[in-house]
Amino acid sequence: MLNAQSVFPFGHTRLRQRGASMIELLVALVIFAFGMLGLAGLQSRTMEFSQSSLYRSQATALTDDVLDRMRADRANAANGLWDTATTDDASSITGTNLYQVDLKDWKKQVETLLPQGKASISRSGGVLTVRIEWDDSRGRDSAQQMDTQTRL
């Protein structure tokens, strides 16, 4: 007849380890789950920063656009006819002169491409300042603004 020593030569260690691999599996699943949560958070932040970067690029392109339009119409820009406040929206600009049509078109682009986009153009001496503001609550901060100063 077989005794316990002949079946389990090292004692009852095999009986004492029952369920050990199940615990290892559960620990591995918990570690994996935390890793996946970390990756999901990283992906979310990446999307937010990507959107914020897109808005900044659009604001830069819009600034270049209006400055090119003003350089093409230096006389009216020098006389301050292009000046506009951030409170003015595209619908408030009327008229059929080329600078008014261009300014209205530019303001409409700012309002369309940027969330709650607003823009202003002002002159101080010979320095021209273009300011674009937008809401970046999906990105880093709730409000962003970009100022560009140049001479015509």
LINZI-V334584 format. One record per residue. RES is the residue in one small letter. SS is DSSP state (@ for helix, = for strand, . for the rest). OMEGA is omega in radians with two decimals (* if undefined). D_LAST is the distance of its C-alpha to the last C-alpha in Angstrom with 1 decimal. Layout:
res: (RES RES)
ss: (SS SS)
omega: (OMEGA OMEGA)
d_last: (D_LAST D_LAST)
//
This chain:
res: (m l n a q s v f p f g h t r l r q r g a s m i e l l v a l v i f a f g m l g l a g l q s r t m e f s q s s l y r s q a t a l t d d v l d r m r a d r a n a a n g l w d t a t t d d a s s i t g t n l y q v d l k d w k k q v e t l l p q g k a s i s r s g g v l t v r i e w d d s r g r d s a q q m d t q t r l)
ss: (. . . @ @ @ @ . . . . . @ @ @ @ . . . @ @ @ @ @ @ @ @ @ @ @ @ @ @ @ @ @ @ @ @ @ @ @ @ @ @ @ @ @ @ @ @ @ @ @ @ @ @ @ @ @ @ @ @ @ @ @ @ @ @ @ @ @ . @ @ @ @ @ . . . . . = . . . . . @ @ @ . . . . . @ @ @ @ @ @ @ @ @ @ @ @ @ @ @ @ . . . . = = = = = = = . . = = = = = = = = = . . . . . . . = = = = = = = = . .)
omega: (-3.11 3.05 -3.09 -3.12 -3.12 3.11 3.11 -3.02 -3.12 3.13 -3.08 -3.12 -3.14 3.11 -3.12 -3.10 -3.13 3.12 -3.12 -3.14 3.07 3.10 3.10 3.11 3.12 3.09 3.12 3.11 3.11 3.12 3.11 -3.14 3.10 3.08 3.12 3.06 3.09 3.11 3.10 3.09 3.11 3.11 3.12 3.14 3.11 3.12 3.12 -3.13 3.10 3.11 3.11 3.11 3.10 3.13 3.12 3.12 3.12 3.11 3.11 3.13 3.11 3.09 3.10 -3.13 -3.09 3.11 3.06 3.11 -3.13 3.10 3.09 -3.12 -3.03 -3.07 3.14 3.11 3.14 3.12 3.09 -3.13 3.11 -3.09 -3.13 -3.13 3.11 3.13 3.10 3.04 -3.05 -3.10 -3.13 3.14 -3.13 3.10 -3.09 3.07 -3.07 -3.13 3.11 3.10 3.12 -3.13 3.11 3.12 3.14 3.11 3.12 3.10 3.10 -3.13 -3.10 -3.02 -3.09 3.13 -3.07 -3.09 3.09 -3.12 3.07 3.06 3.13 3.12 3.02 -3.03 3.11 -3.08 3.13 -3.14 3.05 3.14 3.06 3.14 3.08 3.12 -3.12 -3.08 3.07 -3.13 -3.02 -3.06 -3.13 -3.12 3.11 3.02 3.13 3.10 3.07 3.12 -3.13 3.01 3.12 *)
d_last: (106.3 102.7 101.6 98.1 98.0 98.6 96.0 93.4 94.3 91.8 92.8 91.1 87.5 86.7 87.6 85.5 82.3 82.4 78.9 77.0 75.0 74.1 72.6 70.7 69.3 68.3 66.5 64.7 63.6 62.3 60.3 58.9 58.0 56.0 54.2 53.3 52.1 49.9 48.5 47.8 45.9 43.9 43.1 42.0 39.6 38.2 37.5 35.8 33.5 32.8 31.7 29.5 27.9 27.3 25.6 23.2 22.4 21.9 19.6 17.5 17.6 16.7 13.6 12.5 13.7 11.8 8.4 9.6 11.0 8.0 6.3 9.9 10.0 7.1 10.0 11.3 8.3 7.9 11.7 11.9 13.8 12.4 13.5 16.7 19.2 21.0 24.1 22.9 24.1 23.6 26.7 25.6 22.8 24.5 23.8 23.5 20.2 18.0 15.3 18.4 20.0 17.0 16.5 20.3 20.6 18.0 19.9 23.2 22.3 21.5 24.8 26.7 25.7 25.8 28.9 28.2 24.5 22.3 18.5 16.4 12.9 12.5 10.5 12.2 11.3 7.8 7.9 7.5 10.7 12.2 16.0 18.6 22.2 25.4 29.1 30.2 33.9 35.1 33.3 33.2 32.1 32.2 28.7 25.5 21.9 18.8 15.8 12.5 10.0 6.6 3.8 0.0)
//
